[in-house]
Amino acid sequence: MDSVGNLAAKAQYEQTVPAFYYRPTSNDCALLREQWIRAKYERKEFMPGGSQESYSAGYREGFLWKRGRDNGQYLNRKFVLSEREGALKYFVKPDGREPKAFMSIGAVNASFQPSKMGTAHGLQITYLKDNVTRNIFVYHDDGKEMVDWFNAIRAARLHYLQAAFPGAPAADLLPRVTRDFAKEGFMEKTGPKRTEAFKKRWFSMDERRLMYFKDPLDAYARGQVFIGSRDNGYGVLPGLPSGVQSSRWQFGITVATPDRIFLLACESERERTDWLATIRTALDRPMLPPEYAVEASFKHKP
């Protein structure tokens, strides 16, 4: 009976859910789950005549609290999303003509990060700038406002992908609209000479980019490692080479690339197991033609 009731409610309250609209699961943050329920049952956005203008119009502007790159202070900034321009922009001054940042929709991603940012409405926006990932951390006091921004970005991303890959089924494009990081967390790493001390860094795995930061909320990574496929000379092993040992964390990982060996250490066996599984997923996946161009543009930093 419960399943029949659920199906009936879904048929009634989810009649016009846009393809791009994010449908949260039990694993998603509380904000996404709450606003999904409110959108369906309270605001009735997905029933005939429901209002979806705030995220379906192809244009959106408003103010978000943005974390400063250098001082970590959150300041109110004007953001503009324009599908016509193919960009997400933000301005330091409300009446400013030149944006502080111009983010191409083709290179933008967004994911909610309440735990990392320490705010229930925290959203991390990333984009590529000169082949380097730039992080922008924003939030709004109104949960609906924040989720509407997220879905407006998803709408723009889907329309961009549909134009870039005409004829591709929506089911193939939707996983590429936005994505969460494959894994994040602290590990220690040493430099290329191996005699340098291991330093604690925050790591984020995004598709084939393994990036490391001094702080989880840094705007730019200290370095990044391209993780190609096994067939292209990449690999990973548990443990560290003989004679190398982290001063604090004992669960080592050795990442091999055609250019260099990277030595990492995890705090626990479970963390190492999870990181090995994440990296191996990338290693086992054949490289696509565009990824060869990304690989060629990489410059591994110490």
C-alpha positions as CSV (number, residue, x, y, z in Angstrom):
1,M,0.0,0.0,0.0
2,D,2.8,2.4,0.8
3,S,4.4,1.8,-2.6
4,V,1.1,2.5,-4.3
5,G,0.7,5.7,-2.3
6,N,4.2,6.8,-3.1
7,L,3.6,6.2,-6.8
8,A,0.4,8.2,-6.7
9,A,2.1,11.1,-4.9
10,K,4.9,11.1,-7.4
11,A,2.5,11.1,-10.4
12,Q,0.7,14.1,-8.9
13,Y,3.5,16.2,-7.4
14,E,6.4,15.5,-9.9
15,Q,4.5,16.0,-13.2
16,T,6.8,18.7,-14.6
17,V,10.2,18.2,-12.9
18,P,12.8,19.6,-15.4
19,A,15.4,17.2,-16.6
20,F,18.2,19.3,-15.1
21,Y,16.5,19.6,-11.6
22,Y,18.6,17.8,-9.0
23,R,16.6,15.0,-7.3
24,P,18.4,14.4,-4.0
25,T,18.9,11.0,-2.5
26,S,19.3,10.0,1.2
27,N,23.1,10.6,0.8
28,D,22.7,14.2,-0.1
29,C,22.8,17.1,2.4
30,A,19.8,18.1,4.4
31,L,19.3,21.4,2.5
32,L,18.8,19.6,-0.8
33,R,16.4,17.1,0.7
34,E,14.4,19.7,2.5
35,Q,14.0,22.0,-0.5
36,W,13.1,19.1,-2.7
37,I,10.2,18.3,-0.3
38,R,9.1,21.9,0.0
39,A,9.3,22.4,-3.8
40,K,7.0,19.4,-4.3
41,Y,4.4,19.6,-1.6
42,E,4.5,23.2,-0.2
43,R,5.3,25.3,-3.3
44,K,3.9,22.7,-5.8
45,E,6.5,23.8,-8.4
46,F,6.2,20.6,-10.4
47,M,2.5,20.6,-10.9
48,P,0.8,22.3,-13.9
49,G,1.1,26.1,-13.4
50,G,3.9,25.8,-10.8
51,S,6.5,28.5,-10.9
52,Q,10.0,27.4,-12.1
53,E,11.1,30.8,-13.4
54,S,13.8,31.3,-10.7
55,Y,15.9,28.5,-12.2
56,S,14.6,27.9,-15.7
57,A,14.7,31.4,-17.2
58,G,18.3,31.2,-18.5
59,Y,19.2,34.3,-16.6
60,R,19.6,34.9,-12.9
61,E,21.2,37.6,-10.8
62,G,21.4,38.2,-7.0
63,F,23.7,38.5,-4.1
64,L,25.6,35.7,-2.4
65,W,28.0,35.7,0.5
66,K,31.4,34.9,-1.0
67,R,34.5,33.8,0.9
68,G,37.5,36.1,0.3
69,R,40.4,34.4,-1.4
70,D,43.1,35.7,0.9
71,N,41.5,36.7,4.3
72,G,38.6,34.1,4.4
73,Q,36.0,36.8,5.2
74,Y,32.6,36.4,3.6
75,L,31.5,39.5,1.7
76,N,28.2,40.2,-0.2
77,R,28.8,40.0,-3.9
78,K,26.6,40.3,-6.9
79,F,26.4,37.2,-9.1
80,V,25.0,37.0,-12.6
81,L,24.3,33.8,-14.6
82,S,23.6,34.3,-18.3
83,E,23.1,31.4,-20.7
84,R,23.2,33.9,-23.6
85,E,26.7,34.9,-22.6
86,G,27.5,31.3,-21.6
87,A,28.9,32.5,-18.3
88,L,28.6,32.9,-14.5
89,K,30.1,36.2,-13.3
90,Y,30.4,38.0,-10.0
91,F,31.0,41.7,-9.3
92,V,32.7,43.4,-6.4
93,K,30.5,46.4,-6.7
94,P,26.7,46.1,-7.2
95,D,26.8,48.6,-10.1
96,G,30.1,47.4,-11.5
97,R,30.5,46.9,-15.2
98,E,33.5,44.6,-15.2
99,P,33.2,41.3,-13.4
100,K,35.8,40.2,-11.0
101,A,35.5,36.7,-12.4
102,F,34.1,35.4,-15.7
103,M,33.4,31.6,-15.5
104,S,32.6,29.8,-18.7
105,I,29.5,27.6,-18.3
106,G,31.5,24.8,-20.1
107,A,34.0,24.7,-17.3
108,V,31.8,25.3,-14.2
109,N,30.8,22.8,-11.6
110,A,28.9,23.3,-8.3
111,S,28.5,21.0,-5.3
112,F,27.1,21.6,-1.8
113,Q,29.7,21.4,0.9
114,P,28.0,22.2,4.3
115,S,30.5,20.2,6.4
116,K,33.6,21.6,4.8
117,M,32.4,25.2,4.8
118,G,30.7,25.0,8.2
119,T,27.4,26.4,7.0
120,A,24.3,24.4,6.1
121,H,23.8,26.4,2.8
122,G,27.4,26.3,1.6
123,L,28.0,25.8,-2.1
124,Q,31.4,25.3,-3.7
125,I,31.7,26.6,-7.3
126,T,34.7,25.4,-9.3
127,Y,35.9,26.4,-12.7
128,L,39.0,26.0,-14.8
129,K,41.3,29.0,-15.2
130,D,44.4,28.4,-17.3
131,N,44.0,24.7,-16.7
132,V,44.0,25.3,-12.9
133,T,40.9,24.7,-10.8
134,R,39.7,27.8,-9.0
135,N,37.4,27.3,-6.0
136,I,34.7,29.9,-5.0
137,F,32.8,29.3,-1.8
138,V,29.4,31.0,-1.4
139,Y,26.2,30.8,0.7
140,H,22.9,32.5,1.2
141,D,20.8,32.7,4.4
142,D,17.7,31.6,2.5
143,G,17.9,27.9,1.7
144,K,15.5,28.1,-1.3
145,E,17.7,30.9,-2.8
146,M,20.8,28.7,-2.6
147,V,19.1,25.6,-4.1
148,D,17.6,27.8,-6.9
149,W,21.1,29.0,-7.8
150,F,22.3,25.4,-7.9
151,N,19.6,24.3,-10.2
152,A,19.9,27.4,-12.4
153,I,23.6,26.4,-12.9
154,R,22.5,22.9,-13.7
155,A,20.0,24.2,-16.3
156,A,22.7,26.3,-18.0
157,R,25.1,23.4,-17.9
158,L,22.6,20.9,-19.5
159,H,21.7,23.4,-22.2
160,Y,25.5,23.9,-22.9
161,L,26.0,20.2,-23.2
162,Q,23.0,19.7,-25.4
163,A,24.5,22.3,-27.8
164,A,28.0,20.8,-27.6
165,F,26.7,17.2,-28.2
166,P,23.6,17.5,-30.4
167,G,21.5,14.4,-30.5
168,A,23.0,12.9,-27.3
169,P,20.4,11.4,-25.0
170,A,19.7,13.5,-21.9
171,A,20.4,10.4,-19.8
172,D,24.0,10.5,-21.1
173,L,24.4,14.2,-20.4
174,L,22.8,14.5,-17.0
175,P,25.8,12.8,-15.0
176,R,28.0,15.6,-16.5
177,V,25.8,18.5,-15.5
178,T,27.3,18.8,-12.0
179,R,29.3,16.3,-10.0
180,D,30.5,15.8,-6.5
181,F,34.2,15.1,-5.8
182,A,35.0,11.4,-6.0
183,K,36.7,11.7,-2.6
184,E,38.1,14.4,-0.4
185,G,40.2,14.4,2.8
186,F,43.5,14.9,4.5
187,M,46.6,13.0,3.5
188,E,50.3,13.7,4.0
189,K,52.7,14.1,1.1
190,T,56.4,14.6,0.6
191,G,58.3,16.4,-2.2
192,P,60.1,14.9,-5.2
193,K,63.4,14.5,-3.3
194,R,61.8,12.1,-0.8
195,T,64.1,13.5,1.9
196,E,61.6,16.4,2.6
197,A,59.3,16.1,5.5
198,F,55.8,14.9,4.9
199,K,53.3,17.7,5.1
200,K,49.5,17.5,5.8
201,R,47.4,18.5,2.8
202,W,43.8,18.5,1.9
203,F,43.2,16.3,-1.2
204,S,40.3,16.4,-3.7
205,M,39.8,13.9,-6.5
206,D,37.8,15.4,-9.3
207,E,37.5,13.1,-12.3
208,R,41.2,12.6,-13.2
209,R,42.5,15.5,-11.2
210,L,44.0,14.7,-7.8
211,M,44.5,18.2,-6.3
212,Y,46.1,19.1,-3.0
213,F,45.6,22.2,-0.9
214,K,47.1,23.6,2.3
215,D,43.6,24.3,3.6
216,P,40.2,22.8,2.5
217,L,38.9,26.3,1.6
218,D,41.8,27.5,-0.4
219,A,41.0,29.2,-3.7
220,Y,43.7,27.4,-5.6
221,A,45.5,24.0,-5.2
222,R,49.1,23.9,-4.2
223,G,49.5,21.2,-6.9
224,Q,47.6,18.6,-8.9
225,V,48.3,15.2,-10.3
226,F,46.8,13.8,-13.5
227,I,45.6,10.2,-13.0
228,G,45.5,8.5,-16.3
229,S,44.8,4.9,-17.1
230,R,47.0,1.9,-16.4
231,D,47.5,1.5,-20.2
232,N,49.2,4.9,-20.3
233,G,51.8,4.3,-17.6
234,Y,49.9,5.3,-14.4
235,G,49.5,3.1,-11.3
236,V,49.0,3.0,-7.6
237,L,50.2,0.7,-4.8
238,P,49.7,0.5,-1.1
239,G,52.8,1.3,1.0
240,L,55.9,3.5,0.5
241,P,59.3,2.6,-1.0
242,S,61.9,1.0,1.3
243,G,63.6,3.6,3.5
244,V,60.7,6.2,3.3
245,Q,58.4,6.7,6.2
246,S,56.0,9.4,7.2
247,S,56.7,10.9,10.6
248,R,53.1,10.7,11.8
249,W,50.8,8.7,9.5
250,Q,51.9,5.1,8.6
251,F,49.5,4.0,5.9
252,G,51.3,4.9,2.7
253,I,50.3,5.2,-0.9
254,T,52.6,5.3,-3.9
255,V,51.1,7.0,-7.0
256,A,53.1,6.5,-10.2
257,T,52.8,8.7,-13.3
258,P,55.0,8.8,-16.4
259,D,56.6,12.0,-15.0
260,R,57.1,11.3,-11.3
261,I,56.3,9.1,-8.3
262,F,54.1,10.7,-5.6
263,L,54.3,9.5,-2.0
264,L,51.3,9.9,0.3
265,A,50.3,8.8,3.7
266,C,46.9,8.3,5.3
267,E,45.9,8.5,9.0
268,S,44.1,5.1,9.0
269,E,43.9,1.8,7.1
270,R,40.3,2.6,6.1
271,E,41.2,5.9,4.6
272,R,44.0,4.3,2.6
273,T,41.6,1.6,1.4
274,D,39.1,4.3,0.3
275,W,41.7,6.4,-1.5
276,L,43.2,3.4,-3.3
277,A,39.7,2.4,-4.5
278,T,39.0,5.9,-5.8
279,I,42.3,6.2,-7.6
280,R,42.0,2.7,-9.1
281,T,38.5,3.6,-10.5
282,A,40.2,6.3,-12.6
283,L,43.1,4.0,-13.5
284,D,40.7,1.3,-14.7
285,R,38.8,3.7,-16.9
286,P,40.1,4.1,-20.5
287,M,41.1,7.6,-21.3
288,L,38.9,9.6,-23.7
289,P,40.3,11.7,-26.5
290,P,39.7,15.1,-24.6
291,E,41.6,13.7,-21.6
292,Y,44.8,13.3,-23.6
293,A,44.8,17.1,-24.2
294,V,44.3,17.6,-20.4
295,E,47.2,15.2,-19.7
296,A,49.5,17.1,-22.1
297,S,48.7,20.4,-20.4
298,F,49.6,19.1,-16.9
299,K,52.6,20.3,-15.2
300,H,53.1,18.3,-12.0
301,K,54.2,20.5,-9.1
302,P,56.1,19.4,-6.0
